[in-house]
Amino acid sequence: MRERFDVRGMPCGHCVRAVTAAVVRVDERARVECDLASRRVRIASARERAEFAAALAAEGYAPADPG
């Protein structure tokens, strides 16, 4: 399953590392792509979208889109 999140407050490389780490904590096999210009995160994983949304929010990068 591929999920896309629009993430506010992700302007730099440190943010990309933090977002990636949050995703990997949910699923260490997930593929993560972060696009700083569009502030989008794409995740390829079999895990549920809600798990990633919660992990991103806990890290301070709450998704801007509802789903």
N, C-alpha and C positions, 0 to 999 in steps of 0.2 A: 504494500500500500504506500502511496506517496501522499504526503501532506504538505501543504504550504501555509506558512504563517507570515503575516505582516507584523513586524516587530518594531515598535517605537523605541527610541533610545539605544540604537545600535550603530554608533558613528565610527567605531575604530576597531583595530585588530584585537585589542584586549577584549572587546565585546564579542567578537567572533569566537575567540577562544572560550569565553565564559558560556556562550550559548551552545557551542559544540560540546563542552564538558557536561552541561546539563542534559543534553540529548543522550550522550553516551552513558550517563548514569542510569537512564531509563532502559536503554538497549545498546549494549556495547558493540553490536553488529550493525547498528543503523548507519546509513550513509547520510551525511549532512552537507548541505551546500548553503553557504551564507553569501548574500549579495548586499554589500554595504550601500551601494548606490540606491537600490530600490528598497533597502531594509527588509528584505525577504529572506526567509529561511525555508529551505525545502528538505524534507526528511523522507527517506525511504526505509520503512521498517514494517514489521508485522504487528507491532504494538499499537494500542489504541491512541487516537488523536488526543484525547483528554489527558492521558499520562504526560504527553509532551507539553501540552498547554500548561499543566500544573507545574511541571519542572521549570519551564521558562519563566512563569510567573514567580516561582519561589526564588529564582535567581535575579529577579528584578526586571525581566524583559517580558512583560505581559503582552501576549499577542493582541494586536489592534483589531483583528477581524474575528467575528463570532464563529467562523467555521467555514 
